[in-house]
């Protein structure tokens, strides 16, 4: 098994959806993230063996978006490109696929990550409208067409919002927000705890943006690449960060998913946003050949499955599995990035790992794993503040963990996500 190194990474700012489609498509965002990354490498883009992109919902013009990205980046016709989809962990899945290809000796240099333009999620025709149009097209004469036209009903034109469909589990018929409410009841997590976690995420993200020595700057390699749209507008930072967020303001928001009695609001949930993140992975052979300077090494990746109705606990399951595989304890990990799909979901994961009964019954452990130190968890804020473009978040978390380890001279870090459909993923990085 060959070692796999993270050489560098880059992402776009995460751009909050504002009620209308943003100018850049998922492929545009991917190119914007990866171009500056490749430009600062000592080798040509054609030296990359393959490009792997995680993307949940590319548009109709972006079939196999991974290949499109590879070609637009100038990797050449010989560089293969492909696309993966594992819901919220698609970007992490892309890294896992690259990791396996390098360990198996298939490739030496792989560009992997994820991209998503959630603001561009399409409106779809209803099944009734599709059936009516099909019958109209099949009508053979004027009389038949007129008869079909008279069958039209105004309700046919009510659009299907694909984003809402995508955020609803078809097996348990629950939205992701409803699964979050279930976790609140399961672990006794109240509204005040959720809002405090959300406020803390906003505060940490704002402090990170305003720092005189930005923590996203490592070895003159910025984590966030300024992104230009087709109208000449430039975005340099995540646009969803609320510097004016307060506990009082969060308390005024009404529940979204369990009206009127729930606790999950727009303020303590992740944001709908657009963005891309990509990392350059290399074998030891490529490191030596191109005189590269790795910032981290991928030690291991773990995936887990669980009841879709409590999908938010996926990170707890994946983290437990990952630590067992590596014979590590919680105390061995210096930094944690757990995706903030919902504030309650991250809180629930922390509580599950510290709960002896849950660890024994659900995770198959002999005892509780312990408590994650809050000062080591999402130290620069998370998806509640910066956003959650579902195809990109896994890659963003991995990149940020690598940055955290380097800037703090720390040793080990874990990035983890919950996954719609009842799964969890976790990645273990070691600083080089």
C-alpha positions in Angstrom: 0.0 0.0 0.0 1.6 3.2 -1.2 1.4 6.4 0.9 -0.8 9.2 -0.3 0.1 12.9 0.3 -1.9 16.1 0.0 0.3 18.5 -1.8 -1.9 21.6 -1.9 -5.5 22.6 -2.2 -7.8 25.5 -3.1 -11.4 26.4 -3.0 -13.7 29.2 -4.1 -15.5 31.4 -1.6 -18.8 29.7 -0.7 -21.5 32.0 -2.2 -24.9 32.1 -0.4 -27.9 31.5 -2.5 -30.0 34.6 -2.6 -33.3 33.5 -4.2 -32.1 33.4 -7.8 -29.4 31.4 -9.7 -25.8 32.6 -9.2 -23.9 33.3 -12.5 -21.4 30.5 -12.2 -22.3 26.8 -12.9 -20.8 23.9 -11.0 -18.1 23.4 -13.7 -17.3 27.1 -13.6 -16.8 27.0 -9.9 -14.6 23.9 -10.1 -12.3 25.6 -12.7 -12.2 28.7 -10.5 -11.0 26.6 -7.6 -8.5 24.4 -9.4 -6.9 26.9 -11.8 -4.9 28.8 -9.1 -4.0 25.5 -7.5 -2.5 24.1 -10.7 -0.8 27.4 -11.6 1.4 27.3 -8.5 2.7 23.7 -9.2 6.1 23.0 -10.7 4.5 20.6 -13.3 2.1 21.1 -16.2 -1.6 20.2 -15.9 -1.0 17.4 -18.4 1.0 15.6 -15.8 -2.1 14.9 -13.8 -3.3 11.3 -14.3 -6.9 11.8 -13.5 -9.5 14.3 -12.2 -12.3 13.1 -9.9 -15.1 15.4 -9.0 -17.9 15.0 -6.5 -21.2 16.7 -7.6 -24.7 15.9 -6.6 -26.6 17.8 -9.2 -24.7 19.0 -12.2 -26.9 20.7 -14.8 -27.9 19.2 -18.1 -24.9 20.6 -19.9 -22.4 19.1 -17.4 -22.8 15.4 -17.9 -19.8 13.7 -16.3 -18.6 17.0 -14.9 -15.3 15.5 -13.8 -14.3 15.1 -17.4 -15.5 18.6 -18.4 -13.4 20.0 -15.5 -10.3 18.1 -16.6 -10.6 19.4 -20.2 -11.3 23.0 -19.2 -8.3 23.0 -16.9 -6.0 22.0 -19.8 -5.2 18.6 -18.5 -5.3 17.3 -22.1 -7.3 14.5 -23.8 -5.2 11.7 -22.2 -6.1 12.7 -18.6 -9.2 10.8 -17.5 -12.0 12.5 -15.6 -15.0 11.1 -13.8 -17.7 12.0 -11.3 -18.9 10.5 -8.0 -22.0 11.1 -6.0 -22.5 10.3 -2.3 -24.8 13.1 -1.3 -23.2 15.5 1.2 -20.0 13.5 1.2 -19.4 13.5 -2.6 -16.3 15.6 -2.2 -14.9 13.2 0.4 -15.8 10.3 -1.8 -13.7 11.8 -4.6 -10.8 12.0 -2.3 -11.3 8.4 -1.3 -11.4 7.2 -4.9 -8.1 9.2 -5.6 -6.6 7.7 -2.4 -7.4 4.1 -3.6 -6.1 4.7 -7.1 -2.8 6.0 -5.8 -2.3 3.3 -3.1 -3.0 0.6 -5.7 -0.4 2.1 -8.0 -2.8 3.1 -10.8 -1.9 6.8 -10.6 0.7 9.2 -9.1 -1.0 12.6 -9.4 -4.7 13.0 -9.0 -6.8 16.2 -8.7 -9.9 15.4 -6.6 -12.6 17.4 -4.8 -16.1 18.6 -5.3 -18.4 21.3 -6.7 -22.0 22.4 -6.4 -24.2 25.2 -7.7 -27.2 24.7 -5.4 -28.7 28.1 -6.4 -29.1 26.6 -9.9 -31.1 23.6 -8.8 -33.8 23.3 -11.5 -37.6 23.6 -11.2 -39.2 20.4 -12.6 -42.5 19.7 -14.3 -44.9 17.7 -12.3 -45.8 14.1 -13.3 -49.3 15.2 -14.2 -47.9 17.9 -16.5 -45.5 15.5 -18.1 -48.3 13.0 -18.7 -50.5 15.7 -20.2 -47.8 16.9 -22.6 -47.0 13.3 -23.6 -50.7 12.7 -24.5 -50.8 16.0 -26.4 -47.8 15.0 -28.5 -49.3 11.6 -29.3 -52.6 13.1 -30.5 -53.0 12.2 -34.2 -55.4 14.9 -35.4 -56.9 18.3 -34.5 -59.9 16.8 -32.7 -57.7 14.6 -30.5 -55.4 17.5 -29.7 -58.4 19.8 -28.8 -59.8 17.0 -26.6 -56.4 16.7 -24.8 -56.1 20.5 -24.5 -59.4 20.6 -22.7 -58.0 18.2 -20.1 -55.5 20.8 -18.9 -55.7 21.9 -15.3 -53.9 24.9 -13.8 -52.5 22.7 -11.0 -50.4 20.9 -13.7 -48.0 23.9 -13.9 -47.1 24.0 -10.2 -43.4 23.3 -10.4 -41.5 20.6 -8.4 -38.6 22.2 -6.5 -35.8 19.7 -7.1 -33.7 21.0 -4.2 -36.5 20.1 -1.7 -36.9 16.7 -3.3 -33.2 16.1 -3.1 -33.1 17.0 0.6 -35.9 14.6 1.4 -35.2 10.9 2.1 -37.4 8.8 -0.2 -37.2 5.7 2.1 -38.3 7.2 5.4 -40.0 10.2 3.7 -38.4 12.7 6.0 -36.6 15.9 5.1 -33.1 16.4 6.4 -34.4 19.0 8.8 -37.0 16.5 10.2 -34.2 14.0 10.9 -32.4 16.8 12.8 -35.5 17.4 14.9 -35.5 13.7 15.8 -32.0 14.0 17.1 -33.0 16.9 19.3 -35.7 14.7 20.9 -33.4 11.7 21.1 -30.6 13.5 23.0 -32.6 16.2 24.8 -31.0 19.1 22.9 -32.9 22.3 23.3 -33.2 25.4 21.2 -30.8 27.5 23.3 -28.0 25.0 22.8 -28.6 24.9 19.0 -28.6 28.7 18.8 -25.5 29.0 20.9 -23.7 26.6 18.7 -24.8 28.5 15.6 -23.8 31.8 17.1 -20.4 30.4 17.9 -19.9 29.1 14.3 -20.7 32.6 13.0 -18.3 34.2 15.5 -15.5 31.9 14.7 -15.9 32.3 11.0 -16.0 36.1 11.3 -12.9 36.1 13.4 -11.2 34.0 10.8 -12.1 36.4 8.0 -11.0 39.5 10.0 -7.7 38.1 11.3 -4.7 40.2 10.4 -2.9 36.9 9.7 -5.6 35.0 8.0 -5.5 31.3 9.2 -6.4 30.3 5.6 -3.0 31.4 4.4 -0.4 28.7 4.6 3.1 28.9 3.0 1.8 31.6 0.7 -0.9 29.2 -0.5 -4.3 30.7 0.1 -7.1 28.3 0.9 -9.7 30.5 -0.8 -9.1 31.7 -4.3 -10.9 35.0 -5.4 -13.6 34.1 -7.8 -14.8 36.2 -10.7 -18.2 35.8 -12.4 -19.1 36.7 -16.0 -20.3 40.2 -15.0 -16.8 41.1 -13.6 -17.9 40.8 -10.0 -15.2 39.3 -7.7 -15.9 37.4 -4.5 -13.0 37.0 -2.0 -14.7 35.5 1.1 -17.5 33.3 2.1 -20.7 35.4 1.7 -22.9 33.8 4.3 -20.8 34.8 7.4 -22.9 37.0 9.6 -20.7 39.3 11.6 -23.8 40.8 13.3 -25.2 37.5 14.5 -26.4 37.5 18.1 -28.2 35.0 20.3 -31.1 37.5 20.6 -31.6 37.6 16.8 -31.3 33.8 16.5 -33.9 33.4 19.2 -36.5 35.3 17.1 -36.4 32.9 14.1 -39.2 30.4 13.8 -38.8 26.7 13.3 -38.8 25.5 9.7 -39.3 21.8 9.7 -41.6 21.1 12.7 -43.9 24.1 12.9 -44.7 25.5 15.4 -43.1 23.3 18.1 -39.6 22.4 16.6 -36.2 23.9 17.3 -34.4 23.7 14.0 -34.4 27.1 12.3 -32.7 28.7 9.3 -30.3 30.3 11.7 -29.0 27.0 13.3 -28.9 25.1 10.0 -26.3 25.1 7.2 -26.8 27.5 4.3 -27.8 26.7 0.7 -24.8 27.9 -1.2 -22.5 27.4 -4.3 -18.8 26.6 -4.2 -16.0 24.2 -5.1 -12.9 22.8 -3.4 -10.1 20.7 -4.9 -7.0 19.0 -3.6 -3.9 17.7 -5.3 -3.0 14.2 -4.2 0.3 12.5 -5.0 2.3 9.3 -4.4 5.8 9.4 -2.9 7.1 8.8 -6.4 5.4 11.9 -7.7 6.6 13.9 -4.7 10.2 12.9 -5.4 9.9 13.3 -9.2 8.5 16.8 -9.1 10.2 18.0 -5.8 6.9 18.6 -4.1 6.3 19.7 -0.5 3.3 17.8 1.0 1.3 19.4 3.8 -0.4 16.2 5.0 -0.7 12.5 4.5 -4.0 10.6 4.2 -3.8 7.9 6.9 -7.2 6.3 6.5 -10.9 6.8 5.5 -14.0 5.1 7.0 -17.6 4.9 5.9 -20.6 3.7 7.9 -24.3 3.2 7.5 -27.2 3.8 9.9 -31.0 4.4 10.0 -31.8 7.2 7.5 -34.1 8.8 10.0 -31.1 9.6 12.2 -28.7 10.2 9.4 -27.1 13.2 11.3 -25.3 10.7 13.6 -23.3 9.4 10.6 -20.1 11.1 11.8 -20.3 9.4 15.2 -20.5 6.0 13.5 -17.7 6.8 11.0 -15.4 8.4 13.5 -15.8 5.4 15.9 -15.0 3.0 13.0 -12.0 5.1 11.9 -10.5 5.3 15.4 -10.9 1.5 15.8 -9.2 0.9 12.4 -6.2 3.0 13.5 -6.3 2.0 17.2 -6.6 5.6 18.3 -8.5 7.5 21.0 -10.3 10.8 20.8 -7.4 12.4 22.8 -5.0 11.5 19.9 -6.8 13.8 17.5 -5.6 17.5 17.5 -8.4 19.0 15.4 -11.9 18.0 14.3 -14.0 19.3 11.4 -17.5 17.9 11.6 -19.8 19.3 8.9 -22.5 21.5 10.4 -25.5 20.3 8.5 -27.4 21.4 11.5 -26.2 22.6 14.9 -28.2 19.9 16.7 -26.7 17.3 14.5 -23.1 18.1 15.5 -24.1 18.4 19.1 -25.8 15.0 18.9 -22.7 13.4 17.4 -20.5 14.7 20.3 -23.0 13.4 22.8 -23.3 10.0 21.1 -19.6 9.5 21.3 -19.7 10.3 25.0 -22.8 8.2 25.8 -21.9 4.8 27.0 -25.2 3.2 26.1 -25.2 4.5 22.6 -21.6 3.5 22.1 -22.4 0.0 23.3 -25.7 -0.6 21.5 -25.2 1.4 18.3 -21.5 1.4 17.8 -20.6 -2.0 19.2 -18.0 -0.6 21.6 -17.2 -1.8 25.1 -17.5 1.7 26.5 -18.0 5.4 25.5 -15.3 6.9 23.4 -15.3 10.1 25.4 -15.9 13.8 24.7 -14.5 15.9 21.9 -12.9 19.0 23.1 -15.0 22.0 21.9 -11.9 24.1 21.5 -10.6 21.6 18.9 -13.9 21.3 16.9 -14.7 23.5 13.9 -12.3 26.2 15.2 -12.9 28.6 12.3 -16.6 28.0 12.1 -18.5 25.6 9.9 -21.3 25.2 7.4 -23.8 27.2 9.4 -21.6 30.2 8.7 -19.7 29.5 5.5 -22.3 27.4 3.7 -22.7 23.8 2.6 -22.5 23.3 -1.2 -23.2 19.5 -0.9 -20.8 18.3 -3.5 -17.9 20.4 -2.3 -18.1 20.3 1.5 -16.2 17.0 2.0 -13.2 18.4 0.1 -13.4 21.7 2.0 -13.3 20.0 5.4 -10.3 17.9 4.3 -8.4 20.9 3.0 -9.1 22.9 6.2 -8.0 20.1 8.4 -4.7 19.9 6.5 -4.3 23.7 6.9 -5.1 23.5 10.6 -2.5 20.9 11.2 0.2 22.8 9.4 -0.5 26.2 10.9 -0.6 24.8 14.5 2.2 22.2 14.0 -0.2 19.6 15.1 -0.1 15.9 14.2 -3.5 14.3 13.5 -6.9 15.7 12.4 -10.3 14.2 11.3 -12.8 15.5 8.9 -16.3 14.0 8.9 -19.8 14.4 7.5 -23.3 13.1 7.9 -24.8 11.8 4.6 -28.4 11.9 3.5 -29.7 8.3 3.3 -28.2 7.3 6.5 -24.4 7.2 6.2 -21.3 8.8 7.6 -17.8 9.4 6.3 -14.5 10.2 8.1 -11.0 11.0 6.9 -7.8 10.9 9.1 -5.0 13.2 8.1 -1.4 13.4 9.5 0.8 16.4 9.2 3.9 16.0 7.1 
